[in-house]
Amino acid sequence: MRPRQLGTLNGSRVSSGASCQNRAPNVKRRRPLPATPAGLRARARRLSIDAEGRANDAAQIVSANCDDRPNDTPISMLVVHGISLPPGQFGGDAIERLFTNRLDPTAHPYFATVATLRVSAHFLVRRNGMLVQFVPCTRRAWHAGESTWRGRGRCNDFSVGVELEGTDDVRYTAAQYAMLARLVRALCARYPITDIVGHRDIAPGRKTDPGDAFDWQRLARKLGSRLPGNFATPRRRRLAG
């Protein structure tokens, strides 16, 4: 799937595979986040990624669903996902339980179809903007599955996976965009990331997330990028939320 071009970020292309340089962009200070726990933490300190690949402002929950990255394989891509368990329901601890192999298959009919999966992501961004980390970025989380980007397979080898709590057709929240932008800047400051893509971009026909509900232009604006005047907004279905 050919990525949609959104504009430039410090001279790099931004798309739904969005691009960014290894140095965090300069952005104007915006209004403070709402007074949620995540918003209070956002004002308290700058989000950063340490040498072991852990975010200083994330709740840490350890997932065993990861392994070592191949040697000499730089982290060059960020993959945006969408997830809700059960589908269309937000809150609760089902996502954490899935990523830590503790999901009760009898707790909901849908859980029986996914409880045996061994999957994870590096990060989860909750609806209120809370950031949770399951796998250090230096390790390979099992988030992309069978995937290809620009002729290169095994996207887990060179990517960071970020799950947004949501669905394809329910709008993501302002707190999620704010936290995602902070996380992108922190990751770009630590790793040579050149592409930001959706799961559906690397697994077309198999995956659809983060769906039409995710606003790539909004993320580009959060990152301080400039959108071209001829950018055409795709026709979308009416979204809930």
N, C-alpha and C positions, 0 to 999 in steps of 0.2 A: 504494500500500500504506500503510495507516495505521500509523504507528510505535507500537511498544510503549512505554508510559510506565514509566519506572523509578523516578522520584522527583524530588528537587530537589537542585540544586547552587548554593549561595549564592542561593537563592530562584528559580532558573530550573528549568524542566522538564528532566529527563534521560530519554532514551529510546534506542531502537535506531535512530533519530535522537535521540541524547542531547543535552541542551542545556547550555551553560555561558556564563558571563558573560565579558566582556573582561578581567576581573581574575582572576588565578590564585587558586584557593580555598586557604584555610588548611587544612592537613592535618597530622595527627600524624606525627612522625618514626617511621619503621618500621625494622625490623631491616635491617642492611646486606644488599645483594645478594650472591649467591655470588661467590667470588673468581675470576670470569671477567674477561677484559679489559674487557668492557662494564661489569661490576659495579665494577671498580676505578676506571674513569673516572667512574661515577655518583657515587662518594664524593668524587672529586677536585674537581669543580666543578659548579655548577648549570647545567642545560641552558637555553639562551636562544636567541632568534631575533634576528638583527641587522636593521638597517634595509633591507638588501638581500634579506632573506628566507632567510638561511643559518643553520643550527643550529651552534652553537659546538662541539658534541660529536659531530658526525657525520663519517664518512669521506665525502669529496667525490669523486664520479664524475660527470663532465659528460655529460649527454644532450642531443643536438641535437633531440630530439623534444619541442619546446615552442615557444611563441610568446608574444606580448604579450597580457596580459589587456585586455578592453575598458576604456576610460577610465571613471573614476568608478564602478568596480565593486568594492566592498569584499569582502574574503574573509570569508565568513560561515558556511562549512560545512566539515567534515572528513569525508572518505569513507574508511572502512576496507575494505580489500580483502584477499584471500588469494591467494597464488600459490606454485606450486612447479614447477620445471622440471628434468627431466621430471615430469609429474604424479605426485605422491605420493613424490617423492624430494627430499631436503633436502641442502643443502651444494653446493659447486661454484660456478662463476661464470656459469652459464647465464642467470640473471635479469639480471645486469649486462650480459651480452652482448646479450640481447634489447633492453634499454633503450638500448643504445648502437649498435644496428644491426650487431652483429658476431657474431650467432648462426650457427653453422655448420649448415646444414640437413641435412648428411650425418652429423652426430655422433650423432643419435638419430632414429628414425622420426617421433616427434612434432614434432621441431624443424622439419621440412619444412613443417608446417602453419601455423607461426607466424613463421618467420624473416623473412618479408617485411613483417610488421606494423610500423608505426611508432607505438610506444606508449611510455609512460613513467609514472612516478609521482614525486611530490616526494620521498618517503621509502620506504625498505625497512627493516623490522625483522627481522633474522635470528633464527634459533631461539635463539641464545645471548644475544639482547638487543642485539647490535651494530646501531647505527644508521648507515645509508648514505643520503646525499642525492644526487639526480640533477638536480634542477631547483630553482632558488631559488623560494621561495614567492611572490615578486613576479611571477613569470612563470606562464603557464598550461601545466601539464603535461597530456599526453594520456592520461588514465587512466580517465575515466568513460564515454566513448563516448556513444551516444544515451541520454539520461537526462533525467529530470524529477523535481523535488521541489516538492511543494505548488503545482503548476501552473506552475512556473518551469522552463523547459528549459535546455539547454546548461550543465549543472552544472559543467563544467570552468571556466567563466568565473569562478565565485565560490567555488571549493572548493580545498582541499588534499587530495591523494591520498596515503594511507599504505598501502603493501603490507606485510602480515605473511607471512613465509615459512610456508606451511602449506597445509592442504586443508580442505574443508568438514567432514570427519568425523574428523580427527585433532586432539586437543586442542592448543591453543596453549600455549606454555610460560610459566612464572612470570616468566622474564626478559623475555619479550615484553610481558606485561601491565605490568610495572614500567617498561619503556622507553616503552611507548605512553602510560602515564599521565604520565610526565615530559614527553613531547612535547606532549600535549594541554594541559598547564598552560602550557608555554612558548608555544604557538601562541595560546592564549587571552589571554596577557599582551600579545601583540603585535597581534592582530587581533580584530575584533568578531565572533567565532564564536558562533553561536546554535544550531547543529545539528551533531550527530555521528551519521552514518548509515552503514549498510552499503551496499556496492555493489548488493546485491540490492534495497535499499529504493528506489534511484533508477532501477533498470533491472529491474523485476519481470518475470519470464517470460524474460528474456534472460540474467541473471546470478544466481548463487546465493551468491557469496562475501560475507562470510567464512564463511558456513555455520553449521550448528548447533553446530559445535565452538567457536565464539566465544561467550564468556560475558559478556554485556552487564552483568549484575549485578556480576560481578567487577570490570569496569572502573569501574562506578559506585562501588563500595567504594573502589577505589584513588584515585578522585578526591575522596573524602570526602563523597559525597552520601548522603542518607538515603533508604532504600527504604521505600515504604509497606507496611503490614502485609498489605494485601490483594493484593499483587502475586502473580500466578499464574505459576509457572514452566511454560513450555510443555513438553509431553511430547517427549522427545528419543529418538533412536536411541542404542544403545550406541556410544560413541566409542572409537576406538583411541588408544593412547598413554597 
